[in-house]
Amino acid sequence: MPRGMEFAADRCGKPTRKRRLRRLLALLTLVLGVQLVLSVSPASSHDWSWWHWDRGGSYIPIYIWNTAALSTTADNARKDIYYRPHPMYLYTASSHTNITVFDTNEPSANYCGLAEIVDWRWWTPWTGHILHGHARYNRACNYNTGLNGRAQGVFCQEIAHVLGLDHANTGDCMGLSYYSGYNVNPNAFCFGPTCSTAWSHPALDLYYKYRYH
């Protein structure tokens, strides 16, 4: 069970050959951020390479430590996901816990958002159960930080990745920057067609992933 290994973020020190190999393999499957370049190819699955929390039932609490400078924007994304009809209850926490949400200012980075699984337990030889993850927004992208703005859409997508969802061409934040038209569609910044408490495709994905897990 690896701990404390932040893939695509830990640039300090020189890892051993074994750790370099593990990181390379993990990067191929774990790093799903909001890229600066559009892609129009369809998503093959709405599961993030089968990574998920080993939890199930009608009540699944997930605790989020929001350390972002844009804390209100990040929390708007959390609330938008929280109030949908699915079994995931995203609570705020005041210390390092299930998911850490933060932002950075990285002008030279090639992403605007990044999701990272930093602690897990192997489930099969190639996937695992999430124990801790990070959801990051790059402030250098200078996205609109207002209510239901594009920065909220990035936080929305990265949090959802750490819940186990992949990109999807379903008219919401899970397609942001990956499908044509999403970057100019204000509805694409929410966890559904609009930022509300209604059913949505990603909410259904969470329901079927965890309700009877």
PEKAGI-V798722 format. One record per residue. N is the residue number from 1. OMEGA is omega in degrees with one decimal (none if undefined). NEAR is the number of other ideal C-beta (glycine too) atoms within 10 Angstrom. Layout:
N:OMEGA:NEAR + N:OMEGA:NEAR
This chain:
1:-178.2:9 + 2:179.2:17 + 3:174.3:9 + 4:-179.7:8 + 5:-175.1:17 + 6:-176.5:14 + 7:178.5:20 + 8:177.9:18 + 9:-176.6:14 + 10:-179.4:14 + 11:-177.2:6 + 12:174.7:7 + 13:179.2:7 + 14:-178.2:6 + 15:176.9:13 + 16:179.9:9 + 17:180.0:7 + 18:179.9:8 + 19:178.0:14 + 20:178.8:11 + 21:179.6:11 + 22:-179.6:15 + 23:179.0:18 + 24:179.0:10 + 25:-179.5:12 + 26:-179.6:18 + 27:-178.5:12 + 28:-175.8:9 + 29:-170.6:15 + 30:-169.8:22 + 31:176.2:16 + 32:-179.5:23 + 33:173.6:23 + 34:-173.5:28 + 35:178.7:15 + 36:-177.1:12 + 37:-179.4:7 + 38:171.6:12 + 39:-177.4:13 + 40:178.7:9 + 41:-176.2:9 + 42:176.4:10 + 43:-178.1:17 + 44:-177.9:8 + 45:175.6:12 + 46:172.8:21 + 47:-178.4:16 + 48:-179.8:23 + 49:178.2:16 + 50:172.2:15 + 51:-179.1:24 + 52:174.8:21 + 53:-178.1:21 + 54:-177.2:13 + 55:179.1:15 + 56:179.7:14 + 57:-177.6:10 + 58:-179.4:10 + 59:-178.7:9 + 60:180.0:18 + 61:174.2:11 + 62:-175.9:22 + 63:-175.2:16 + 64:174.4:24 + 65:-176.9:17 + 66:179.6:22 + 67:-175.9:12 + 68:171.3:22 + 69:174.3:13 + 70:-172.2:20 + 71:-179.9:14 + 72:178.3:12 + 73:178.8:26 + 74:-178.3:27 + 75:174.5:19 + 76:177.1:22 + 77:178.9:32 + 78:-178.1:23 + 79:-179.7:15 + 80:177.5:28 + 81:-174.7:27 + 82:-170.5:19 + 83:175.4:16 + 84:178.8:20 + 85:174.7:12 + 86:-173.8:24 + 87:-178.1:18 + 88:178.1:22 + 89:-174.3:12 + 90:-179.1:21 + 91:175.5:12 + 92:178.6:15 + 93:-177.4:14 + 94:179.5:8 + 95:-179.0:7 + 96:-172.2:10 + 97:-173.7:14 + 98:-178.6:20 + 99:173.7:23 + 100:178.8:22 + 101:-179.0:25 + 102:175.2:17 + 103:-179.8:24 + 104:175.2:14 + 105:-174.0:10 + 106:-176.9:15 + 107:-177.3:9 + 108:-178.5:5 + 109:-179.7:16 + 110:177.7:10 + 111:173.3:20 + 112:176.1:26 + 113:-177.7:27 + 114:174.0:25 + 115:-177.4:25 + 116:169.7:25 + 117:-174.1:26 + 118:176.7:20 + 119:-176.9:17 + 120:173.6:22 + 121:-177.6:11 + 122:177.4:11 + 123:170.5:14 + 124:179.8:7 + 125:-175.8:6 + 126:177.4:10 + 127:-177.6:16 + 128:176.4:22 + 129:-178.1:17 + 130:174.4:24 + 131:177.2:16 + 132:179.8:17 + 133:178.4:26 + 134:173.4:21 + 135:-170.5:30 + 136:172.5:24 + 137:179.0:31 + 138:-176.6:23 + 139:179.5:17 + 140:178.2:14 + 141:173.9:19 + 142:177.7:11 + 143:177.0:23 + 144:-176.2:14 + 145:-179.9:19 + 146:179.3:13 + 147:-179.5:12 + 148:178.2:18 + 149:-173.3:15 + 150:177.4:24 + 151:176.1:26 + 152:178.3:30 + 153:177.8:35 + 154:177.2:31 + 155:180.0:31 + 156:-177.8:32 + 157:-176.4:31 + 158:175.2:29 + 159:-178.7:27 + 160:175.1:29 + 161:-177.8:27 + 162:170.8:26 + 163:175.9:28 + 164:-178.6:23 + 165:178.1:28 + 166:175.1:20 + 167:179.2:25 + 168:179.6:20 + 169:-172.5:18 + 170:173.5:19 + 171:-177.3:19 + 172:-173.8:28 + 173:-178.4:35 + 174:175.1:28 + 175:-175.8:24 + 176:178.4:24 + 177:-179.9:24 + 178:-178.8:23 + 179:-176.4:22 + 180:176.5:11 + 181:-175.2:12 + 182:-174.2:22 + 183:179.5:17 + 184:179.7:8 + 185:-176.8:15 + 186:179.6:13 + 187:-177.5:15 + 188:-177.3:23 + 189:-176.9:30 + 190:178.7:26 + 191:-178.7:32 + 192:179.8:24 + 193:173.4:16 + 194:176.1:16 + 195:-175.5:25 + 196:178.1:13 + 197:-173.3:14 + 198:170.6:14 + 199:176.2:14 + 200:-179.1:26 + 201:178.2:18 + 202:175.8:27 + 203:176.1:21 + 204:176.8:16 + 205:178.1:22 + 206:-179.4:24 + 207:-176.7:17 + 208:179.0:13 + 209:-170.1:22 + 210:-173.5:21 + 211:-177.0:14 + 212:-179.0:10 + 213:none:13
